[in-house]
Amino acid sequence: MNPMLNIAIRAARKAGNVIAKGYERRDEIQTMTKGTNDFVTNIDKASEAAIIEVIRKSYPEHTIITEESGAHEGKDSDIQWVIDPLDGTTNFVKGLPHFAVSIAIRVKGRTEFGVVYDPIRNELFTAVRGEGAKINELRLRVDSSKRDLQGAILATGFPFKKTSLMPTQFAMMSSLAEDVADFRRAGSAALDLCYVAANRVDGYFEMGVKPWDIAAGDLILREAGGLVCDFNGDHKYFTESHIVAATPRLVKEMLKKIQPCLNPDFKV
């Protein structure tokens, strides 16, 4: 196993242990508000500290970019660890067992390794660029036999931090609902992407995503044979903050439904 992937897995599992223990001791969870409908807990921060500690022991010069404490600049800025220590904080706070640790390693602007760990189900999703994706030790491959949206199950997330986007969200869902069987809104972008890779849902779209939400899941899905793009069909989802993911054929069908719902000046 590649040494950096090994460290990423070790960090994710250590953080997962912190989260699992915190989940069992609900009376000790301390929740703070970062912004509108945006929360952080003491467990998010403890998970992040555990990840940083593991990385720093092996790679003290690498740069670490985290959701909660921002950028920890290292001497080597070409290698960046992009981390969400607890993707699905609201689920965690409410006691809903659906959340994950997300760690991506980017080298000169390109994601080389991705790790998403669900500590409750003990499911470890991993990917290495050019070498495929796995859940635990099982190879992941998207089902490319599905050729249209009829009967599809799509995951999504509501732009709850920017409610002005809600009309666009509902317009897109109304358009897609003409064909798809149902929607899932589970509350973790990292797991949504991994679930497309694992064929648990057929596609995923969302507005308001951040790089740490999607960097690892993006690689995992692409290495499983999926396609990831923004609402314009480009590859600017890290900067534009909107994303569509599925098999290549389903992405094309989803974009046909999504794009007519966007205003000419659409921006997240």
C-alpha positions as protocol buffer text, in pm:
chain_id: "A"
residue {
  index: 1
  type: MET
  ca { x: 0 y: 0 z: 0 }
}
residue {
  index: 2
  type: ASN
  ca { x: 120 y: 352 z: -78 }
}
residue {
  index: 3
  type: PRO
  ca { x: 263 y: 515 z: 238 }
}
residue {
  index: 4
  type: MET
  ca { x: 48 y: 828 z: 210 }
}
residue {
  index: 5
  type: LEU
  ca { x: -270 y: 625 z: 160 }
}
residue {
  index: 6
  type: ASN
  ca { x: -173 y: 416 z: 463 }
}
residue {
  index: 7
  type: ILE
  ca { x: -137 y: 730 z: 676 }
}
residue {
  index: 8
  type: ALA
  ca { x: -467 y: 869 z: 547 }
}
residue {
  index: 9
  type: ILE
  ca { x: -643 y: 546 z: 644 }
}
residue {
  index: 10
  type: ARG
  ca { x: -477 y: 546 z: 984 }
}
residue {
  index: 11
  type: ALA
  ca { x: -585 y: 908 z: 1040 }
}
residue {
  index: 12
  type: ALA
  ca { x: -941 y: 838 z: 926 }
}
residue {
  index: 13
  type: ARG
  ca { x: -974 y: 537 z: 1157 }
}
residue {
  index: 14
  type: LYS
  ca { x: -833 y: 727 z: 1454 }
}
residue {
  index: 15
  type: ALA
  ca { x: -1076 y: 1013 z: 1390 }
}
residue {
  index: 16
  type: GLY
  ca { x: -1356 y: 759 z: 1347 }
}
residue {
  index: 17
  type: ASN
  ca { x: -1283 y: 620 z: 1694 }
}
residue {
  index: 18
  type: VAL
  ca { x: -1308 y: 970 z: 1838 }
}
residue {
  index: 19
  type: ILE
  ca { x: -1642 y: 1022 z: 1664 }
}
residue {
  index: 20
  type: ALA
  ca { x: -1784 y: 683 z: 1763 }
}
residue {
  index: 21
  type: LYS
  ca { x: -1698 y: 739 z: 2130 }
}
residue {
  index: 22
  type: GLY
  ca { x: -1849 y: 1087 z: 2115 }
}
residue {
  index: 23
  type: TYR
  ca { x: -2163 y: 947 z: 1956 }
}
residue {
  index: 24
  type: GLU
  ca { x: -2206 y: 705 z: 2246 }
}
residue {
  index: 25
  type: ARG
  ca { x: -2165 y: 983 z: 2505 }
}
residue {
  index: 26
  type: ARG
  ca { x: -2429 y: 1221 z: 2378 }
}
residue {
  index: 27
  type: ASP
  ca { x: -2446 y: 1420 z: 2701 }
}
residue {
  index: 28
  type: GLU
  ca { x: -2085 y: 1533 z: 2644 }
}
residue {
  index: 29
  type: ILE
  ca { x: -2143 y: 1677 z: 2295 }
}
residue {
  index: 30
  type: GLN
  ca { x: -2099 y: 2056 z: 2286 }
}
residue {
  index: 31
  type: THR
  ca { x: -2256 y: 2225 z: 1983 }
}
residue {
  index: 32
  type: MET
  ca { x: -2167 y: 2572 z: 1857 }
}
residue {
  index: 33
  type: THR
  ca { x: -2316 y: 2773 z: 1569 }
}
residue {
  index: 34
  type: LYS
  ca { x: -2080 y: 2884 z: 1291 }
}
residue {
  index: 35
  type: GLY
  ca { x: -2346 y: 3045 z: 1071 }
}
residue {
  index: 36
  type: THR
  ca { x: -2701 y: 3000 z: 947 }
}
residue {
  index: 37
  type: ASN
  ca { x: -2788 y: 2631 z: 988 }
}
residue {
  index: 38
  type: ASP
  ca { x: -2416 y: 2557 z: 1022 }
}
residue {
  index: 39
  type: PHE
  ca { x: -2288 y: 2379 z: 1332 }
}
residue {
  index: 40
  type: VAL
  ca { x: -1964 y: 2252 z: 1480 }
}
residue {
  index: 41
  type: THR
  ca { x: -1913 y: 2034 z: 1785 }
}
residue {
  index: 42
  type: ASN
  ca { x: -1628 y: 1956 z: 2021 }
}
residue {
  index: 43
  type: ILE
  ca { x: -1617 y: 1618 z: 1848 }
}
residue {
  index: 44
  type: ASP
  ca { x: -1553 y: 1780 z: 1505 }
}
residue {
  index: 45
  type: LYS
  ca { x: -1257 y: 1960 z: 1661 }
}
residue {
  index: 46
  type: ALA
  ca { x: -1127 y: 1651 z: 1843 }
}
residue {
  index: 47
  type: SER
  ca { x: -1155 y: 1448 z: 1522 }
}
residue {
  index: 48
  type: GLU
  ca { x: -965 y: 1715 z: 1330 }
}
residue {
  index: 49
  type: ALA
  ca { x: -691 y: 1727 z: 1593 }
}
residue {
  index: 50
  type: ALA
  ca { x: -653 y: 1347 z: 1575 }
}
residue {
  index: 51
  type: ILE
  ca { x: -617 y: 1358 z: 1195 }
}
residue {
  index: 52
  type: ILE
  ca { x: -362 y: 1641 z: 1203 }
}
residue {
  index: 53
  type: GLU
  ca { x: -158 y: 1462 z: 1470 }
}
residue {
  index: 54
  type: VAL
  ca { x: -130 y: 1146 z: 1257 }
}
residue {
  index: 55
  type: ILE
  ca { x: -38 y: 1339 z: 941 }
}
residue {
  index: 56
  type: ARG
  ca { x: 217 y: 1562 z: 1115 }
}
residue {
  index: 57
  type: LYS
  ca { x: 404 y: 1263 z: 1260 }
}
residue {
  index: 58
  type: SER
  ca { x: 480 y: 1129 z: 911 }
}
residue {
  index: 59
  type: TYR
  ca { x: 459 y: 1438 z: 691 }
}
residue {
  index: 60
  type: PRO
  ca { x: 540 y: 1750 z: 897 }
}
residue {
  index: 61
  type: GLU
  ca { x: 609 y: 1961 z: 587 }
}
residue {
  index: 62
  type: HIS
  ca { x: 281 y: 1897 z: 403 }
}
residue {
  index: 63
  type: THR
  ca { x: 1 y: 2154 z: 392 }
}
residue {
  index: 64
  type: ILE
  ca { x: -326 y: 2059 z: 562 }
}
residue {
  index: 65
  type: ILE
  ca { x: -656 y: 2227 z: 470 }
}
residue {
  index: 66
  type: THR
  ca { x: -943 y: 2157 z: 709 }
}
residue {
  index: 67
  type: GLU
  ca { x: -1305 y: 2263 z: 739 }
}
residue {
  index: 68
  type: GLU
  ca { x: -1284 y: 2379 z: 1099 }
}
residue {
  index: 69
  type: SER
  ca { x: -944 y: 2548 z: 1139 }
}
residue {
  index: 70
  type: GLY
  ca { x: -858 y: 2643 z: 782 }
}
residue {
  index: 71
  type: ALA
  ca { x: -514 y: 2603 z: 626 }
}
residue {
  index: 72
  type: HIS
  ca { x: -213 y: 2474 z: 817 }
}
residue {
  index: 73
  type: GLU
  ca { x: 62 y: 2581 z: 582 }
}
residue {
  index: 74
  type: GLY
  ca { x: 363 y: 2354 z: 548 }
}
residue {
  index: 75
  type: LYS
  ca { x: 694 y: 2399 z: 373 }
}
residue {
  index: 76
  type: ASP
  ca { x: 566 y: 2173 z: 95 }
}
residue {
  index: 77
  type: SER
  ca { x: 262 y: 2349 z: -50 }
}
residue {
  index: 78
  type: ASP
  ca { x: 252 y: 2114 z: -352 }
}
residue {
  index: 79
  type: ILE
  ca { x: 102 y: 1841 z: -133 }
}
residue {
  index: 80
  type: GLN
  ca { x: -227 y: 1928 z: 35 }
}
residue {
  index: 81
  type: TRP
  ca { x: -437 y: 1714 z: 267 }
}
residue {
  index: 82
  type: VAL
  ca { x: -800 y: 1830 z: 233 }
}
residue {
  index: 83
  type: ILE
  ca { x: -998 y: 1721 z: 536 }
}
residue {
  index: 84
  type: ASP
  ca { x: -1353 y: 1717 z: 665 }
}
residue {
  index: 85
  type: PRO
  ca { x: -1320 y: 1565 z: 1013 }
}
residue {
  index: 86
  type: LEU
  ca { x: -1696 y: 1503 z: 1045 }
}
residue {
  index: 87
  type: ASP
  ca { x: -1905 y: 1532 z: 730 }
}
residue {
  index: 88
  type: GLY
  ca { x: -2264 y: 1519 z: 848 }
}
residue {
  index: 89
  type: THR
  ca { x: -2234 y: 1715 z: 1172 }
}
residue {
  index: 90
  type: THR
  ca { x: -2607 y: 1788 z: 1188 }
}
residue {
  index: 91
  type: ASN
  ca { x: -2684 y: 1415 z: 1168 }
}
residue {
  index: 92
  type: PHE
  ca { x: -2429 y: 1355 z: 1444 }
}
residue {
  index: 93
  type: VAL
  ca { x: -2584 y: 1620 z: 1668 }
}
residue {
  index: 94
  type: LYS
  ca { x: -2934 y: 1481 z: 1615 }
}
residue {
  index: 95
  type: GLY
  ca { x: -2825 y: 1122 z: 1677 }
}
residue {
  index: 96
  type: LEU
  ca { x: -2878 y: 1009 z: 1319 }
}
residue {
  index: 97
  type: PRO
  ca { x: -2603 y: 752 z: 1244 }
}
residue {
  index: 98
  type: HIS
  ca { x: -2499 y: 876 z: 901 }
}
residue {
  index: 99
  type: PHE
  ca { x: -2172 y: 1071 z: 886 }
}
residue {
  index: 100
  type: ALA
  ca { x: -1812 y: 1018 z: 784 }
}
residue {
  index: 101
  type: VAL
  ca { x: -1450 y: 1130 z: 793 }
}
residue {
  index: 102
  type: SER
  ca { x: -1323 y: 1257 z: 456 }
}
residue {
  index: 103
  type: ILE
  ca { x: -954 y: 1288 z: 367 }
}
residue {
  index: 104
  type: ALA
  ca { x: -816 y: 1369 z: 22 }
}
residue {
  index: 105
  type: ILE
  ca { x: -450 y: 1410 z: -74 }
}
residue {
  index: 106
  type: ARG
  ca { x: -388 y: 1647 z: -362 }
}
residue {
  index: 107
  type: VAL
  ca { x: -49 y: 1678 z: -534 }
}
residue {
  index: 108
  type: LYS
  ca { x: 6 y: 1988 z: -747 }
}
residue {
  index: 109
  type: GLY
  ca { x: -368 y: 2048 z: -773 }
}
residue {
  index: 110
  type: ARG
  ca { x: -466 y: 1691 z: -861 }
}
residue {
  index: 111
  type: THR
  ca { x: -629 y: 1447 z: -618 }
}
residue {
  index: 112
  type: GLU
  ca { x: -413 y: 1136 z: -587 }
}
residue {
  index: 113
  type: PHE
  ca { x: -573 y: 958 z: -289 }
}
residue {
  index: 114
  type: GLY
  ca { x: -918 y: 962 z: -133 }
}
residue {
  index: 115
  type: VAL
  ca { x: -1043 y: 809 z: 192 }
}
residue {
  index: 116
  type: VAL
  ca { x: -1398 y: 826 z: 332 }
}
residue {
  index: 117
  type: TYR
  ca { x: -1464 y: 638 z: 655 }
}
residue {
  index: 118
  type: ASP
  ca { x: -1805 y: 570 z: 809 }
}
residue {
  index: 119
  type: PRO
  ca { x: -1725 y: 478 z: 1171 }
}
residue {
  index: 120
  type: ILE
  ca { x: -2076 y: 356 z: 1256 }
}
residue {
  index: 121
  type: ARG
  ca { x: -2094 y: 101 z: 973 }
}
residue {
  index: 122
  type: ASN
  ca { x: -1715 y: 48 z: 972 }
}
residue {
  index: 123
  type: GLU
  ca { x: -1711 y: 107 z: 597 }
}
residue {
  index: 124
  type: LEU
  ca { x: -1387 y: 236 z: 450 }
}
residue {
  index: 125
  type: PHE
  ca { x: -1402 y: 377 z: 97 }
}
residue {
  index: 126
  type: THR
  ca { x: -1063 y: 435 z: -67 }
}
residue {
  index: 127
  type: ALA
  ca { x: -923 y: 531 z: -407 }
}
residue {
  index: 128
  type: VAL
  ca { x: -585 y: 581 z: -568 }
}
residue {
  index: 129
  type: ARG
  ca { x: -572 y: 776 z: -892 }
}
residue {
  index: 130
  type: GLY
  ca { x: -538 y: 533 z: -1181 }
}
residue {
  index: 131
  type: GLU
  ca { x: -575 y: 225 z: -958 }
}
residue {
  index: 132
  type: GLY
  ca { x: -949 y: 208 z: -890 }
}
residue {
  index: 133
  type: ALA
  ca { x: -1168 y: 237 z: -582 }
}
residue {
  index: 134
  type: LYS
  ca { x: -1268 y: 1 z: -301 }
}
residue {
  index: 135
  type: ILE
  ca { x: -1509 y: -36 z: -12 }
}
residue {
  index: 136
  type: ASN
  ca { x: -1306 y: -219 z: 251 }
}
residue {
  index: 137
  type: GLU
  ca { x: -1138 y: -479 z: 25 }
}
residue {
  index: 138
  type: LEU
  ca { x: -1415 y: -503 z: -234 }
}
residue {
  index: 139
  type: ARG
  ca { x: -1359 y: -336 z: -571 }
}
residue {
  index: 140
  type: LEU
  ca { x: -1612 y: -67 z: -664 }
}
residue {
  index: 141
  type: ARG
  ca { x: -1750 y: -24 z: -1015 }
}
residue {
  index: 142
  type: VAL
  ca { x: -2053 y: 182 z: -1115 }
}
residue {
  index: 143
  type: ASP
  ca { x: -2331 y: 2 z: -1300 }
}
residue {
  index: 144
  type: SER
  ca { x: -2317 y: 146 z: -1651 }
}
residue {
  index: 145
  type: SER
  ca { x: -2611 y: -61 z: -1774 }
}
residue {
  index: 146
  type: LYS
  ca { x: -2861 y: 202 z: -1660 }
}
residue {
  index: 147
  type: ARG
  ca { x: -2911 y: 424 z: -1964 }
}
residue {
  index: 148
  type: ASP
  ca { x: -3183 y: 672 z: -1859 }
}
residue {
  index: 149
  type: LEU
  ca { x: -3344 y: 831 z: -1553 }
}
residue {
  index: 150
  type: GLN
  ca { x: -3649 y: 606 z: -1547 }
}
residue {
  index: 151
  type: GLY
  ca { x: -3658 y: 441 z: -1206 }
}
residue {
  index: 152
  type: ALA
  ca { x: -3338 y: 612 z: -1088 }
}
residue {
  index: 153
  type: ILE
  ca { x: -3277 y: 702 z: -723 }
}
residue {
  index: 154
  type: LEU
  ca { x: -3092 y: 1034 z: -690 }
}
residue {
  index: 155
  type: ALA
  ca { x: -2917 y: 1169 z: -382 }
}
residue {
  index: 156
  type: THR
  ca { x: -2916 y: 1543 z: -320 }
}
residue {
  index: 157
  type: GLY
  ca { x: -2855 y: 1800 z: -51 }
}
residue {
  index: 158
  type: PHE
  ca { x: -3056 y: 2115 z: 20 }
}
residue {
  index: 159
  type: PRO
  ca { x: -2870 y: 2451 z: 17 }
}
residue {
  index: 160
  type: PHE
  ca { x: -2977 y: 2518 z: 377 }
}
residue {
  index: 161
  type: LYS
  ca { x: -2689 y: 2762 z: 437 }
}
residue {
  index: 162
  type: LYS
  ca { x: -2808 y: 2981 z: 147 }
}
residue {
  index: 163
  type: THR
  ca { x: -3186 y: 2963 z: 142 }
}
residue {
  index: 164
  type: SER
  ca { x: -3212 y: 3197 z: -159 }
}
residue {
  index: 165
  type: LEU
  ca { x: -3114 y: 2891 z: -366 }
}
residue {
  index: 166
  type: MET
  ca { x: -3411 y: 2686 z: -246 }
}
residue {
  index: 167
  type: PRO
  ca { x: -3641 y: 2780 z: -539 }
}
residue {
  index: 168
  type: THR
  ca { x: -3372 y: 2654 z: -781 }
}
residue {
  index: 169
  type: GLN
  ca { x: -3336 y: 2335 z: -578 }
}
residue {
  index: 170
  type: PHE
  ca { x: -3709 y: 2267 z: -590 }
}
residue {
  index: 171
  type: ALA
  ca { x: -3727 y: 2352 z: -961 }
}
residue {
  index: 172
  type: MET
  ca { x: -3451 y: 2101 z: -1037 }
}
residue {
  index: 173
  type: MET
  ca { x: -3618 y: 1832 z: -827 }
}
residue {
  index: 174
  type: SER
  ca { x: -3954 y: 1898 z: -991 }
}
residue {
  index: 175
  type: SER
  ca { x: -3797 y: 1862 z: -1335 }
}
residue {
  index: 176
  type: LEU
  ca { x: -3607 y: 1545 z: -1243 }
}
residue {
  index: 177
  type: ALA
  ca { x: -3914 y: 1399 z: -1069 }
}
residue {
  index: 178
  type: GLU
  ca { x: -4081 y: 1366 z: -1410 }
}
residue {
  index: 179
  type: ASP
  ca { x: -3854 y: 1066 z: -1469 }
}
residue {
  index: 180
  type: VAL
  ca { x: -3678 y: 948 z: -1154 }
}
residue {
  index: 181
  type: ALA
  ca { x: -3828 y: 708 z: -901 }
}
residue {
  index: 182
  type: ASP
  ca { x: -3725 y: 892 z: -585 }
}
residue {
  index: 183
  type: PHE
  ca { x: -3476 y: 1119 z: -405 }
}
residue {
  index: 184
  type: ARG
  ca { x: -3255 y: 1065 z: -102 }
}
residue {
  index: 185
  type: ARG
  ca { x: -3135 y: 1351 z: 116 }
}
residue {
  index: 186
  type: ALA
  ca { x: -2911 y: 1177 z: 370 }
}
residue {
  index: 187
  type: GLY
  ca { x: -2691 y: 1464 z: 492 }
}
residue {
  index: 188
  type: SER
  ca { x: -2334 y: 1373 z: 396 }
}
residue {
  index: 189
  type: ALA
  ca { x: -2192 y: 1476 z: 58 }
}
residue {
  index: 190
  type: ALA
  ca { x: -1889 y: 1250 z: 103 }
}
residue {
  index: 191
  type: LEU
  ca { x: -2109 y: 944 z: 155 }
}
residue {
  index: 192
  type: ASP
  ca { x: -2346 y: 1048 z: -126 }
}
residue {
  index: 193
  type: LEU
  ca { x: -2056 y: 1029 z: -372 }
}
residue {
  index: 194
  type: CYS
  ca { x: -1938 y: 698 z: -229 }
}
residue {
  index: 195
  type: TYR
  ca { x: -2290 y: 557 z: -248 }
}
residue {
  index: 196
  type: VAL
  ca { x: -2305 y: 638 z: -620 }
}
residue {
  index: 197
  type: ALA
  ca { x: -1974 y: 453 z: -656 }
}
residue {
  index: 198
  type: ALA
  ca { x: -2124 y: 158 z: -465 }
}
residue {
  index: 199
  type: ASN
  ca { x: -2449 y: 163 z: -671 }
}
residue {
  index: 200
  type: ARG
  ca { x: -2657 y: 236 z: -361 }
}
residue {
  index: 201
  type: VAL
  ca { x: -2795 y: 540 z: -543 }
}
residue {
  index: 202
  type: ASP
  ca { x: -2780 y: 610 z: -915 }
}
residue {
  index: 203
  type: GLY
  ca { x: -2674 y: 975 z: -911 }
}
residue {
  index: 204
  type: TYR
  ca { x: -2611 y: 1281 z: -694 }
}
residue {
  index: 205
  type: PHE
  ca { x: -2642 y: 1659 z: -731 }
}
residue {
  index: 206
  type: GLU
  ca { x: -2602 y: 1946 z: -488 }
}
residue {
  index: 207
  type: MET
  ca { x: -2538 y: 2319 z: -454 }
}
residue {
  index: 208
  type: GLY
  ca { x: -2322 y: 2479 z: -186 }
}
residue {
  index: 209
  type: VAL
  ca { x: -2060 y: 2206 z: -154 }
}
residue {
  index: 210
  type: LYS
  ca { x: -1707 y: 2286 z: -38 }
}
residue {
  index: 211
  type: PRO
  ca { x: -1384 y: 2115 z: -147 }
}
residue {
  index: 212
  type: TRP
  ca { x: -1345 y: 1930 z: 184 }
}
residue {
  index: 213
  type: ASP
  ca { x: -1698 y: 1789 z: 143 }
}
residue {
  index: 214
  type: ILE
  ca { x: -1631 y: 1630 z: -194 }
}
residue {
  index: 215
  type: ALA
  ca { x: -1256 y: 1599 z: -265 }
}
residue {
  index: 216
  type: ALA
  ca { x: -1218 y: 1239 z: -147 }
}
residue {
  index: 217
  type: GLY
  ca { x: -1559 y: 1116 z: -267 }
}
residue {
  index: 218
  type: ASP
  ca { x: -1496 y: 1276 z: -606 }
}
residue {
  index: 219
  type: LEU
  ca { x: -1188 y: 1059 z: -666 }
}
residue {
  index: 220
  type: ILE
  ca { x: -1356 y: 747 z: -528 }
}
residue {
  index: 221
  type: LEU
  ca { x: -1647 y: 785 z: -769 }
}
residue {
  index: 222
  type: ARG
  ca { x: -1430 y: 868 z: -1070 }
}
residue {
  index: 223
  type: GLU
  ca { x: -1205 y: 570 z: -999 }
}
residue {
  index: 224
  type: ALA
  ca { x: -1519 y: 354 z: -986 }
}
residue {
  index: 225
  type: GLY
  ca { x: -1601 y: 466 z: -1341 }
}
residue {
  index: 226
  type: GLY
  ca { x: -1835 y: 753 z: -1262 }
}
residue {
  index: 227
  type: LEU
  ca { x: -1837 y: 1105 z: -1402 }
}
residue {
  index: 228
  type: VAL
  ca { x: -1832 y: 1422 z: -1190 }
}
residue {
  index: 229
  type: CYS
  ca { x: -1897 y: 1772 z: -1322 }
}
residue {
  index: 230
  type: ASP
  ca { x: -2062 y: 2102 z: -1230 }
}
residue {
  index: 231
  type: PHE
  ca { x: -2405 y: 2215 z: -1348 }
}
residue {
  index: 232
  type: ASN
  ca { x: -2246 y: 2357 z: -1664 }
}
residue {
  index: 233
  type: GLY
  ca { x: -2091 y: 2022 z: -1754 }
}
residue {
  index: 234
  type: ASP
  ca { x: -1744 y: 2158 z: -1670 }
}
residue {
  index: 235
  type: HIS
  ca { x: -1496 y: 2038 z: -1408 }
}
residue {
  index: 236
  type: LYS
  ca { x: -1509 y: 2347 z: -1186 }
}
residue {
  index: 237
  type: TYR
  ca { x: -1714 y: 2197 z: -903 }
}
residue {
  index: 238
  type: PHE
  ca { x: -1444 y: 2278 z: -645 }
}
residue {
  index: 239
  type: THR
  ca { x: -1471 y: 2649 z: -721 }
}
residue {
  index: 240
  type: GLU
  ca { x: -1830 y: 2679 z: -847 }
}
residue {
  index: 241
  type: SER
  ca { x: -1972 y: 2484 z: -549 }
}
residue {
  index: 242
  type: HIS
  ca { x: -2227 y: 2282 z: -747 }
}
residue {
  index: 243
  type: ILE
  ca { x: -2189 y: 1921 z: -851 }
}
residue {
  index: 244
  type: VAL
  ca { x: -2350 y: 1643 z: -1055 }
}
residue {
  index: 245
  type: ALA
  ca { x: -2226 y: 1284 z: -1029 }
}
residue {
  index: 246
  type: ALA
  ca { x: -2337 y: 954 z: -1185 }
}
residue {
  index: 247
  type: THR
  ca { x: -2245 y: 728 z: -1474 }
}
residue {
  index: 248
  type: PRO
  ca { x: -2152 y: 933 z: -1785 }
}
residue {
  index: 249
  type: ARG
  ca { x: -2486 y: 862 z: -1954 }
}
residue {
  index: 250
  type: LEU
  ca { x: -2694 y: 953 z: -1648 }
}
residue {
  index: 251
  type: VAL
  ca { x: -2494 y: 1272 z: -1590 }
}
residue {
  index: 252
  type: LYS
  ca { x: -2591 y: 1381 z: -1941 }
}
residue {
  index: 253
  type: GLU
  ca { x: -2958 y: 1308 z: -1869 }
}
residue {
  index: 254
  type: MET
  ca { x: -2946 y: 1486 z: -1533 }
}
residue {
  index: 255
  type: LEU
  ca { x: -2791 y: 1797 z: -1689 }
}
residue {
  index: 256
  type: LYS
  ca { x: -3073 y: 1810 z: -1945 }
}
residue {
  index: 257
  type: LYS
  ca { x: -3316 y: 1843 z: -1655 }
}
residue {
  index: 258
  type: ILE
  ca { x: -3105 y: 2068 z: -1434 }
}
residue {
  index: 259
  type: GLN
  ca { x: -2972 y: 2331 z: -1676 }
}
residue {
  index: 260
  type: PRO
  ca { x: -3312 y: 2475 z: -1786 }
}
residue {
  index: 261
  type: CYS
  ca { x: -3381 y: 2553 z: -1417 }
}
residue {
  index: 262
  type: LEU
  ca { x: -3081 y: 2783 z: -1386 }
}
residue {
  index: 263
  type: ASN
  ca { x: -3105 y: 3160 z: -1432 }
}
residue {
  index: 264
  type: PRO
  ca { x: -2855 y: 3317 z: -1677 }
}
residue {
  index: 265
  type: ASP
  ca { x: -2675 y: 3478 z: -1381 }
}
residue {
  index: 266
  type: PHE
  ca { x: -2688 y: 3163 z: -1166 }
}
residue {
  index: 267
  type: LYS
  ca { x: -2416 y: 3150 z: -903 }
}
residue {
  index: 268
  type: VAL
  ca { x: -2385 y: 2970 z: -569 }
}
